[in-house]
C-alpha cells in the first residue's frame, strides 16, 4: 500500500496516476480538497513561479495534453480557452516551449486588450477548481483509493508505511524540516460573470515591492481577478484595499470589470521554493513532490508521472 500525504491537486493527481498503474493507494490528509490552497487557485494553465525551467516545461506540457483530453468531458471542469499573455518586453518567453505549436494562436496581442505591449495569444486549459477538484477526487475513489482525515505530526508516524509520497506543500517545512520552503501569499477577487470578458494576464508585476500582477480568468461561476505573489507573507487575512487595486489593474485591460459585482475575495499561501522538490528522500521511505509555487495545477500531471517512475524504481 502506498500512502500519499496531502489531498490538494498534487496529492489527488499522483494518487490517481498510481492507481491507474496498478498500485494500491491511500491518502492521509489534514485538509480535504475544498480546504486546501488548491481550492483558492484561479487555475489557468500557466507555468508561474516554478523552477527548474527545463523540468517545469516538460511537466507542464504533459499536464497540458492531459487537460486537453479531459476537456472532452463536460463534468471535468476543464475547458480550452484563448488567453492573452501581455509581455513587458519583446522576445520569446521561456514558458512558450511548454505550449504545443498549434495552440499558439498569435504572436501579438494587438486588438485584444492593449496594443502597446508585445505578447501572445495562446489556447490553454482553464481548470474550474470547484468542479475539477471533486471530479478528480471521485475518479480517485472510483479506482479504489481511500482518503483518511488525519494530521501527521512527525516522520516517526510514517515508519510503518511501506512507501510514502509527500504532497503536503508548505506542510513539508514543519514535517520534514525543509528550510528552503516559504509561503507566497496570493490574493484574488471574484466578480460576477460576464460572457464578453476575455482572459488575459500580464507577464510582469506592479505595485508595492513588485508583488502584484494583473490577470483575468473568466469562469462559469465568476471572473477571477488577480493577483498577488508576496513571498514570505503567511497571513490569511484578505486586504480589501488591495482587492480594489486588483480590480483597477485589470480594468485597464477591460473597463467592464469596474462595474461588475464583487462576489468574494480569497487568499491562499502557495508553496514557494527555489525549485520543485521531486525526489526520493535519501534517509526515509518517502518520495517528495512539493514546492510547486504558483504552478501546482500546471505541473500536476507531469509531476505525477515522475513520481510514478520513482515508485517503480523503488518497488521493483
Backbone torsions as a table, in degrees:
resi	resn	phi	psi	omega
1	UNK	NA	127.1	175.4
2	UNK	-94.6	135.1	179.5
3	UNK	-109.7	127.0	175.5
4	UNK	-105.8	132.8	174.7
5	UNK	-99.9	120.4	179.3
6	UNK	108.4	137.1	-173.7
7	UNK	-128.2	29.4	169.3
8	UNK	-81.9	-163.9	-175.7
9	UNK	-63.7	-33.9	-179.7
10	UNK	-68.8	-45.3	179.8
11	UNK	-64.2	-44.8	-179.2
12	UNK	-66.4	-42.6	-179.0
13	UNK	-66.1	-41.9	177.6
14	UNK	-63.8	-43.9	179.2
15	UNK	-61.1	-45.1	178.7
16	UNK	-60.3	-44.7	-178.8
17	UNK	-61.7	-43.4	179.6
18	UNK	-66.9	-40.9	177.4
19	UNK	-61.7	-43.3	-179.9
20	UNK	-62.7	-21.7	-179.5
21	UNK	-103.9	19.8	167.7
22	UNK	93.7	4.9	-179.9
23	UNK	-93.3	150.4	171.8
24	UNK	-85.5	134.2	-172.2
25	UNK	-137.6	138.2	168.6
26	UNK	-127.7	147.4	174.2
27	UNK	-110.3	130.4	171.4
28	UNK	-113.6	128.3	-172.4
29	UNK	-148.7	147.3	174.3
30	UNK	-87.8	-16.0	-179.4
31	UNK	-134.1	134.2	173.6
32	UNK	-76.6	163.5	-171.8
33	UNK	-50.9	-41.1	-175.9
34	UNK	-69.0	-11.9	-179.7
35	UNK	-104.4	-1.9	-177.9
36	UNK	-86.9	168.8	176.2
37	UNK	-64.1	-22.9	177.9
38	UNK	-60.5	-29.4	-178.8
39	UNK	-76.0	-17.2	-178.7
40	UNK	-87.9	-23.2	-171.8
41	UNK	-60.6	142.9	171.6
42	UNK	-66.5	-37.0	167.9
43	UNK	64.4	49.6	161.8
44	UNK	-90.6	143.0	179.0
45	UNK	-66.6	118.4	176.7
46	UNK	-170.3	128.0	-177.7
47	UNK	-77.8	84.7	-173.5
48	UNK	-109.9	133.8	175.3
49	UNK	54.3	48.8	179.0
50	UNK	-143.9	142.3	179.5
51	UNK	-143.8	161.6	3.0
52	UNK	-78.7	149.1	-170.7
53	UNK	-59.0	-44.8	-175.3
54	UNK	-62.8	-44.4	179.3
55	UNK	-71.2	-40.0	-180.0
56	UNK	-60.9	-40.0	178.1
57	UNK	-62.1	-42.7	179.5
58	UNK	-67.0	-46.0	179.1
59	UNK	-63.0	-39.7	-178.6
60	UNK	-65.9	-41.5	179.7
61	UNK	-64.0	-41.6	177.8
62	UNK	-60.4	-45.2	178.9
63	UNK	-64.2	-41.5	179.0
64	UNK	-53.0	-48.9	-176.4
65	UNK	-65.6	-37.4	178.8
66	UNK	-71.2	-41.7	176.9
67	UNK	-61.2	-37.5	178.2
68	UNK	-61.5	-41.3	176.2
69	UNK	-64.1	-43.5	-178.3
70	UNK	-66.9	-24.3	179.9
71	UNK	-65.0	-13.3	176.7
72	UNK	-76.5	-11.7	-178.6
73	UNK	-105.1	113.1	-174.9
74	UNK	-58.8	-28.9	-176.3
75	UNK	-87.8	4.0	-178.0
76	UNK	-80.4	-23.8	-174.7
77	UNK	81.0	11.4	179.7
78	UNK	-107.3	135.2	173.1
79	UNK	-142.0	158.1	177.0
80	UNK	-101.5	125.1	-177.9
81	UNK	-130.5	152.8	171.6
82	UNK	-77.3	134.7	-172.5
83	UNK	-139.7	129.4	-180.0
84	UNK	-92.9	127.2	174.0
85	UNK	-109.6	114.6	-175.3
86	UNK	-96.4	124.4	-176.0
87	UNK	-98.4	153.0	176.5
88	UNK	-77.2	-34.7	-178.4
89	UNK	-135.9	152.4	177.0
90	UNK	-63.5	158.6	178.2
91	UNK	129.7	163.0	-179.5
92	UNK	-83.4	118.2	177.8
93	UNK	-74.8	153.1	-175.2
94	UNK	-62.7	-31.9	-175.1
95	UNK	-73.3	-12.6	-178.4
96	UNK	-64.4	-26.3	179.8
97	UNK	-67.1	-17.4	-178.4
98	UNK	-92.5	3.7	179.7
99	UNK	-109.2	125.5	177.0
100	UNK	-55.6	142.0	-174.2
101	UNK	-54.4	-38.6	-176.9
102	UNK	-69.6	-9.7	178.5
103	UNK	-102.2	6.1	171.4
104	UNK	-93.6	101.0	-169.6
105	UNK	-77.7	-40.6	-178.5
106	UNK	-155.9	149.9	178.2
107	UNK	-101.3	28.2	174.5
108	UNK	-150.0	150.7	175.0
109	UNK	-108.3	10.0	178.6
110	UNK	-56.2	127.6	-179.2
111	UNK	85.4	-2.8	-179.9
112	UNK	-89.6	-63.4	170.7
113	UNK	-128.7	-65.6	179.6
114	UNK	-117.8	140.6	-179.1
115	UNK	-108.0	10.5	179.3
116	UNK	-103.8	11.7	174.4
117	UNK	-124.0	148.2	170.3
118	UNK	-75.3	167.8	177.6
119	UNK	165.3	-173.6	-178.0
120	UNK	-134.4	151.6	167.1
121	UNK	-111.1	123.7	-176.1
122	UNK	-125.8	154.3	176.3
123	UNK	-104.8	110.8	-169.9
124	UNK	-134.2	163.5	178.2
125	UNK	-72.1	137.3	169.1
126	UNK	-108.2	126.6	-178.2
127	UNK	-109.4	109.9	179.2
128	UNK	-86.5	100.3	-168.3
129	UNK	-57.8	-36.8	179.9
130	UNK	-64.8	-19.3	178.4
131	UNK	-99.0	-43.9	-172.4
132	UNK	-69.5	-42.4	-178.0
133	UNK	-62.1	-46.4	174.3
134	UNK	-62.5	-37.7	177.2
135	UNK	-59.3	-48.4	-178.5
136	UNK	-65.7	-40.9	178.4
137	UNK	-63.7	-42.1	178.1
138	UNK	-63.6	-38.6	176.4
139	UNK	-61.9	-42.1	178.2
140	UNK	-61.7	-46.2	-178.5
141	UNK	-68.1	-38.5	-179.4
142	UNK	-65.4	-26.4	177.4
143	UNK	-82.5	-1.3	177.0
144	UNK	105.0	3.6	176.5
145	UNK	-72.6	156.9	177.8
146	UNK	-125.9	153.3	179.7
147	UNK	-128.1	125.9	177.2
148	UNK	-120.6	132.8	179.3
149	UNK	-91.1	110.4	-177.8
150	UNK	-161.5	140.9	177.7
151	UNK	-94.8	124.9	174.0
152	UNK	-89.9	119.5	-173.8
153	UNK	-101.5	-15.0	-176.4
154	UNK	-149.1	147.0	177.3
155	UNK	-64.5	-19.9	178.0
156	UNK	-62.7	-26.2	179.0
157	UNK	-72.4	-9.6	-177.4
158	UNK	-96.2	-3.4	-172.7
159	UNK	-60.0	-34.0	-176.6
160	UNK	-85.3	-1.7	179.8
161	UNK	-90.5	137.4	-176.5
162	UNK	-61.6	-50.0	179.5
163	UNK	-151.8	134.3	-176.1
164	UNK	-117.6	135.8	172.6
165	UNK	-108.1	118.6	-175.6
166	UNK	-92.5	108.7	176.4
167	UNK	-123.0	41.8	-174.4
168	UNK	-88.6	0.5	177.7
169	UNK	58.3	-127.2	-178.6
170	UNK	-61.0	-24.1	178.2
171	UNK	-60.5	-19.3	-179.9
172	UNK	-67.9	-21.6	178.4
173	UNK	-62.9	-42.9	179.9
174	UNK	-83.1	-47.9	-173.0
175	UNK	-68.7	-38.7	-175.8
176	UNK	-117.1	7.5	174.6
177	UNK	65.9	31.2	-178.8
178	UNK	-82.7	103.5	-178.5
179	UNK	-79.2	-7.3	178.6
180	UNK	-81.0	-13.3	-180.0
181	UNK	-79.9	144.8	175.5
182	UNK	-151.7	150.3	178.5
183	UNK	-76.0	143.3	169.4
184	UNK	-118.1	102.9	-176.3
185	UNK	-70.5	129.2	178.6
186	UNK	-126.2	129.4	178.6
187	UNK	-120.1	138.3	177.3
188	UNK	-132.6	160.4	175.4
189	UNK	-122.5	136.6	174.7
190	UNK	-110.4	125.3	176.4
191	UNK	-113.6	166.9	-176.6
192	UNK	-61.7	151.3	-177.5
193	UNK	-68.6	151.5	174.7
194	UNK	-147.5	114.6	-174.5
195	UNK	-63.2	-15.4	-179.6
196	UNK	-85.0	-12.4	-177.1
197	UNK	-82.6	128.8	-179.8
198	UNK	-97.3	161.2	179.7
199	UNK	-86.7	141.5	177.0
200	UNK	-160.1	164.2	174.4
201	UNK	-151.8	147.4	170.1
202	UNK	-90.8	141.9	178.3
203	UNK	-92.7	22.4	179.5
204	UNK	-143.8	170.1	-170.2
205	UNK	-115.8	159.7	178.3
206	UNK	-124.5	-174.3	162.4
207	UNK	74.5	-172.8	-177.2
208	UNK	-60.5	127.8	178.9
209	UNK	57.8	21.6	175.1
210	UNK	58.8	42.9	-173.2
211	UNK	-117.8	16.0	179.3
212	UNK	-128.7	146.5	177.1
213	UNK	-142.1	161.2	179.9
214	UNK	-101.2	126.3	169.8
215	UNK	-149.4	145.8	-176.8
216	UNK	-123.8	121.7	-179.0
217	UNK	-124.4	103.3	-177.2
218	UNK	-82.2	108.8	176.8
219	UNK	-109.4	169.9	179.8
220	UNK	-68.2	-33.8	-177.6
221	UNK	-87.0	-0.8	-179.7
222	UNK	151.4	172.4	179.0
223	UNK	-102.3	123.4	178.8
224	UNK	-86.9	125.3	177.4
225	UNK	-115.0	128.1	-179.9
226	UNK	-130.5	-175.8	-15.7
227	UNK	-167.6	-176.1	-178.3
228	UNK	-125.1	157.2	173.4
229	UNK	-142.8	88.3	-173.7
230	UNK	-109.1	96.2	-177.0
231	UNK	-66.6	140.0	176.1
232	UNK	81.7	-0.8	179.3
233	UNK	-98.7	122.7	-175.1
234	UNK	-112.6	9.5	178.0
235	UNK	-70.6	142.3	176.5
236	UNK	-111.9	20.2	179.6
237	UNK	-95.8	117.4	-178.8
238	UNK	-62.5	145.8	176.7
239	UNK	-104.2	106.6	-173.0
240	UNK	-75.3	-24.1	172.3
241	UNK	-67.0	-40.2	176.2
242	UNK	-62.5	-38.2	178.4
243	UNK	-56.8	-41.8	177.5
244	UNK	-62.8	-39.4	178.5
245	UNK	-63.1	-40.6	-179.1
246	UNK	-65.7	-39.6	176.1
247	UNK	-62.4	-42.7	-178.7
248	UNK	-66.7	-41.2	176.5
249	UNK	-54.6	-50.1	-174.5
250	UNK	-73.9	-27.6	177.6
251	UNK	-66.4	-18.7	174.6
252	UNK	-65.0	-25.0	-179.6
253	UNK	-97.7	-25.0	175.9
254	UNK	-151.9	104.8	-173.3
255	UNK	-63.9	-20.0	-180.0
256	UNK	-62.1	-23.9	-176.6
257	UNK	-63.3	-28.3	-178.8
258	UNK	-65.6	-24.3	-175.2
259	UNK	-99.5	-1.2	-177.4
260	UNK	-87.0	142.3	-178.3
261	UNK	-66.8	133.7	175.8
262	UNK	-77.8	125.4	-179.4
263	UNK	-92.6	-42.0	179.4
264	UNK	-169.4	160.8	171.5
265	UNK	-116.7	133.8	-179.9
266	UNK	-126.1	153.8	-178.6
267	UNK	-141.5	134.9	178.1
268	UNK	-140.4	164.7	-178.9
269	UNK	-113.7	106.5	177.6
270	UNK	-72.8	148.0	178.1
271	UNK	-85.4	97.1	-178.0
272	UNK	-85.0	147.7	178.9
273	UNK	-162.9	153.2	179.3
274	UNK	-59.7	-30.9	171.1
275	UNK	-156.7	153.7	179.0
276	UNK	-59.2	137.2	175.6
277	UNK	-98.3	109.4	176.9
278	UNK	-135.2	96.2	-175.1
279	UNK	-166.2	163.6	171.6
280	UNK	-78.7	130.5	177.2
281	UNK	-65.3	129.9	-177.7
282	UNK	-68.5	-16.4	-175.3
283	UNK	-115.4	-16.1	-173.0
284	UNK	-125.8	163.7	175.7
285	UNK	-82.7	55.0	-171.9
286	UNK	-133.0	136.1	168.6
287	UNK	-109.1	125.7	-176.0
288	UNK	-93.7	142.0	176.6
289	UNK	-148.6	83.5	-176.7
290	UNK	-158.3	175.3	179.9
291	UNK	86.0	35.0	-172.8
292	UNK	-83.4	2.9	177.1
293	UNK	57.1	-129.0	179.0
294	UNK	-96.3	19.4	-174.6
295	UNK	-122.9	27.2	-176.2
296	UNK	-55.7	-48.9	178.6
297	UNK	-68.6	-38.8	-173.5
298	UNK	-64.8	-35.9	-178.4
299	UNK	-102.5	0.5	-167.1
300	UNK	-58.7	-45.2	-177.2
301	UNK	-74.1	-36.2	177.1
302	UNK	-66.3	-43.1	177.4
303	UNK	-64.1	-38.3	178.4
304	UNK	-61.3	-39.3	176.7
305	UNK	-63.3	-39.9	178.5
306	UNK	-67.2	-36.9	174.4
307	UNK	-61.7	-43.0	178.6
308	UNK	-56.2	-42.9	179.4
309	UNK	-64.4	-38.8	177.9
310	UNK	-67.8	-38.5	178.0
311	UNK	-63.0	-45.0	179.4
312	UNK	-60.2	-41.8	179.6
313	UNK	-67.2	-37.2	-177.7
314	UNK	-73.6	-35.0	-174.0
315	UNK	-102.9	5.4	-178.4
316	UNK	-74.8	NA	NA
